[in-house]
Amino acid sequence: MTQTNVPATSAPIQPQTPSSSAGKLREQAETIRDDVKELGGIARDAAKESFSSAKSATSDYYDEKKEQVSEYQDQVIGYVRLKPIKSVLIAAGIGALLGIVIGRR
């Protein structure tokens, strides 16, 4: 003889009716929808923050390089003013070399 142990419960198990199952399913779907909306908002905020951070870093880098180019430009202008003939000869030599290199192609 086989004996099965059935747990004793205080309330009898009630079968779910189709309308109660549909109601629970609808509630779960609404909960999931709300959770997805919330996650979408969190993702949007994180993307905005990342974009803002990248934009700030890029702007800082651009400003730094712009300043370096300006300093280099000032140095070149100062050199040309001190030694104009030498500057023209250097520029002509560079131009001639570029002409030879480009002309061989």
C-alpha positions, 0 to 999 in steps of 0.5 A: 500500500502506498500512502501519499502525504497531502499537506494540510491547508487552512483554506481549500484551493480554489480553481481559477476562473477564466476571468480571474486569470485574465485579470491577473494577466492584465495586471502583470502586463500593466506592471511590466509595461510600467517597468519597461517605461521606467527602464526606458527613462533610466536608459534615456537619462544615462544616455543624456549624461554620457552624451553631455560628458563626451560633449564636454570632454570634446569641447575641452580638447578642442579648446586646448588644441585651438590654443596650441595652434594659436601659440604655434602660429604666433611663433611662426609669425615671430620667426618670419618677422625676425628672418623674412628672407630665410623664411621665404627660402625655407618655404620655397624649398619645401614647395620645391620638394613637394612639387617633385614628390607630387610630380612623380606620381 
